[in-house]
Amino acid sequence: MVLGAALGAGLVGRLVGFYPIEAAITAGLCMANMGGTGDVAVLTAAKRMGLMPFAQISSRLGGAFIILIASLLVPVFFH
């Protein structure tokens, strides 16, 4: 799932004119990590700490998106 998110974000980033590696890091990897601490870990490992504002936005939107999907799917499977 994380690999798919990173690859998808990189491809979409390339299509809209972003650097695909930076799009994959911020949108793909930072969406799937454990919040602010995960953002710091991912961006430190990639040596891209300048992308922290974008990683924070991605983490918050990704978390909200997962909650939305879970709230729609739980009643379907566990009614």
LUMVO-649740 format. One line per 8 residues: number of its first residue (from 1); their letters; for each residue x, y, z of C-alpha. Coordinates in pm, 1 decimal. Layout:
NUM) A) X Y Z  ...
//
This chain:
1) MVLGAALG) 0.0 0.0 0.0  276.4 242.9 90.1  469.2 155.6 -225.6  155.4 212.3 -434.2  92.3 547.7 -265.9  449.8 660.8 -329.4  449.8 544.7 -692.8  107.3 694.3 -761.7
9) AGLVGRLV) 203.4 1026.6 -605.4  527.5 1032.3 -803.5  348.8 964.9 -1132.9  77.2 1222.7 -1070.2  341.6 1470.5 -957.0  530.2 1418.0 -1282.1  212.2 1468.4 -1486.4  140.0 1804.3 -1323.2
17) GFYPIEAA) 498.9 1927.8 -1342.5  640.1 1853.1 -995.8  961.2 1667.2 -929.0  844.3 1304.5 -904.7  1079.1 1209.2 -620.0  969.4 1500.0 -403.2  603.5 1433.3 -483.6  649.4 1066.2 -391.7
25) ITAGLCMA) 818.5 1158.7 -64.4  570.5 1421.3 51.6  241.5 1290.5 -84.8  312.7 917.5 -82.4  539.6 844.5 211.3  438.0 1122.7 448.1  70.0 1037.5 402.8  133.3 681.8 521.9
33) NMGGTGDV) 360.6 744.7 820.4  284.6 806.5 1188.1  230.7 1181.6 1190.9  481.8 1452.2 1274.4  749.0 1214.2 1403.7  717.4 1005.9 1089.2  743.1 1317.3 873.7  1069.6 1410.0 1043.4
41) AVLTAAKR) 1202.0 1054.4 1000.4  1109.0 1031.4 630.5  1236.6 1377.7 540.6  1558.7 1334.8 738.8  1630.1 1003.9 565.9  1564.8 1165.8 227.4  1764.2 1479.7 322.5  1467.4 1699.7 222.7
49) MGLMPFAQ) 1374.7 1882.5 543.8  1268.7 2181.6 334.6  957.2 1985.7 238.3  826.1 1979.5 597.9  525.8 2212.5 536.9  408.1 1993.3 249.9  462.1 1677.1 453.0  248.7 1816.5 736.0
57) ISSRLGGA) -35.7 1894.1 496.1  -8.2 1546.9 345.6  -14.7 1381.0 688.9  -324.1 1570.1 796.5  -514.8 1512.5 473.5  -407.4 1147.8 458.9  -522.6 1086.1 814.9  -858.7 1248.9 747.3
65) FIILIASL) -896.3 1046.1 428.2  -827.5 717.7 611.2  -1084.1 806.2 879.2  -1340.3 886.6 608.9  -1280.2 558.1 425.9  -1290.6 359.4 750.4  -1617.3 522.0 856.3  -1772.0 421.8 524.3
73) LVPVFFH) -1634.8 65.8 511.6  -1679.8 -47.5 872.4  -2062.5 -47.9 855.5  -2047.0 -243.8 529.1  -1832.5 -525.4 668.7  -1940.7 -520.9 1036.3  -2314.0 -453.4 1041.7
//
